Amino acid sequence: MKTSSCKAKGRKLQNQVRDDLLALGFKVRSRIMGESGSDIEDLGDTLPVVIEAKNTEKIQIWKAMEQAISNAKNGKVAVVVFKKNGKDPLIVLPWAYYLTLLAKEELSGRSSS
């Protein structure tokens, strides 16, 4: 696959993530390919996470997470959103952070149990 095709594929996922977050009311922008920092820039400083997006057939999850961690500042949590052709995006996040999300869900009374 050509470099330009790889970048276009990656940009497509970044734009999907950006659009999904914009629809939820977050003020974000998709960074230009090659620009330093997380793939999704939080303009409103309201997202609790730093997002690394990978649109690839074979993900190197540890390398992707290391990249996200290197961009995580000010107490933000590093996450990786990834997908491959024909599949919906998935997310990888630290277990401790997931537990805090579950606890908040339980405390809010929205749990389904």
Buried (B, 14 or more C-beta within 10 A) or exposed (E): EEEEEEEEBBBEBBEBBBEBBEEEEBEBEBBEBEEEEBBBBBEEEEBEBBBBBBBBEEBEEEEBBEBBBBBBEEEBBBBBBBBBEEEEBEEBBBEEBEEEEEEEEEEEEEEEE
